[in-house]
Each structure stands twice: as structure tokens, then as C-alpha cells.
Amino acid sequence: MPQVRSIFISDLHLGTRACQAGPLLDFLKEYPSEYLYLVGDIVDFWAMSRGIHWTPTQNTVVQKILRRARHGDKVMLIPGNHDEALREYVGTAFGDIRVEREWVHQAADGRRYLLVHGDEFDQITYCHRWIAVVGDVAYNVLVRANMVLSWMRRKLRRPGYWSLAGYAKRKVKKAVNFIFDFEDAVAHEVRQRELHGVICGHIHWATIREMQGLTYLNCGDWVDSCTAIIEHEDGRMELVHWHSPVHQAQSQNTQEEEEESPAPPLTGIPLPEL
């Protein structure tokens, strides 16, 4: 069990059928840490307003995070656009989980990183919310279709994990251009603040790359890619891709079991009104 200094995860989208709660729980069990940063879109209130899908494994993920906070991990939540209702609670704490709009994390090597979800740098989400909502619905359709394809791949004994939504993003030129524009906007803000880098989420596109003297890190998501950023004890940052054939099989088995049984009630966390 590798000990790391910090974990950065975003875009869990708890409360939806698309959430990969099984692999996420395995990941959290595998990596103990001193800091755990939840970088936005942890609970998907947008999707939950249309219908809630809360499984026992998703419930266990929340309890696991709360337990880590109780046992001394420094856990911080930075709300995103899908859980923006939590921004009303900035500066407070839920069960030892601190809520902040943004944060500056100083790594073990002294480098300072801006932590933001990133929706404020997305002009579609920021200025045209209705387009973002339509896009969210379309994305969820792709995710549901991907679940059917994953079932077919298992029946055909095809190895590995393949994401329809990820494939679409890679093939659509406008989507790729949007990602580059988003990264450039975030990088510009970091330079203005004279920081060493940024750690964000929002666009479901995990990466670590150098951008003209600063480091851009995106956590990815736990819907398609199942990725996270970890900081080692020496300050080195690493992008972890958690999806493997074994993890995928475990996740699918867990999901099939959950669909046959109702989720236990989520207790101990006051949820904001939608």
C-alpha cells in the first residue's frame, strides 16, 4: 500500500449511474495520504435534479472520505459547477471536510499550485449555462450508451476498457480546440498569480504537461477515465490511470449487484436544497 503525500480527484459525479464508484473506492483504499483534495463536481446536483441514482458503493465512497477526515487526513472540497450549491458554504466544514472556493497547495518541494475546479475558465459554462446543461444531458446519453457497449465487450470477452465519450472527444476537432483554449485560460491566470502550476478538473481530460514555465495538471474524472493526480513525498506529481481490466470487471460486477438492491440512506451529511 503506497503512502503518498497528497491525492487530487475531481468529477466523481456521485448520484449518477455513470459514476465509477467501485474503482474509486479501490483507489482510495490503495492510497493513504496526508492531504485529500476533492476538486469539484463531487456530487452531481444537476443530474440528481432529474433523477437520483445513489448506490451502496457510492454511499461507501462518501463514508470512506468522511472516515479519512476523522482520522486526521486534511480533506478539502472545492465545489464545481455541478455541485455549485456547496459554494454557499465556503469557509465552513462538513464532518471535518473543509469547503473552499479555491486553494493554493504547497507541495513538498516548495512548488505552489492553484487548486480550482475550472468552470470559471469555461466560457460556455460561465456565460451560457443552458448550453452547458444541454451538453451535460448529451454527455450522459453517451455514458449510458458506453455502459451497454461495455456489457457487450464483456460478453464477447474483449479485454480492456473503452470509453465512447472519450473517443468522441478525441475525434471532434472543436472539442480538442476547446480543451486547448481552456488550458491556456487557466495557465494565464496562474501566471498572473506568479504560481508554479495549477491542478483542476471540469473538462474530464486528465493530463500533466509543462506550459511555458508552469505545470498544468488536470485530474480527469471518475466517469470515463478513472484518473487522479497524486503527490509523492518528495513533491513529484504523477497522473494515475486506475482503470485496468481487473478493476473494470470488479466495477461491473459491483454495479450489477447494486442494481438489484436499493442503496442505504446517506446519513450525517446535510445536503443543500436544489
Secondary structure as UniProt FT lines:
FT   STRAND          4..9
FT   TURN            17..18
FT   HELIX           21..30
FT   STRAND          33..38
FT   HELIX           45..48
FT   TURN            49..50
FT   HELIX           56..70
FT   TURN            71..72
FT   STRAND          74..77
FT   TURN            82..83
FT   HELIX           84..89
FT   TURN            90..91
FT   STRAND          93..94
FT   TURN            95..96
FT   STRAND          97..99
FT   STRAND          103..106
FT   TURN            108..109
FT   STRAND          112..115
FT   HELIX           119..121
FT   HELIX           123..127
FT   HELIX           129..155
FT   TURN            156..157
FT   HELIX           164..171
FT   HELIX           173..193
FT   STRAND          197..200
FT   STRAND          207..211
FT   TURN            212..213
FT   STRAND          214..218
FT   TURN            222..225
FT   STRAND          227..231
FT   TURN            233..234
FT   STRAND          237..241
FT   HELIX           245..259
//
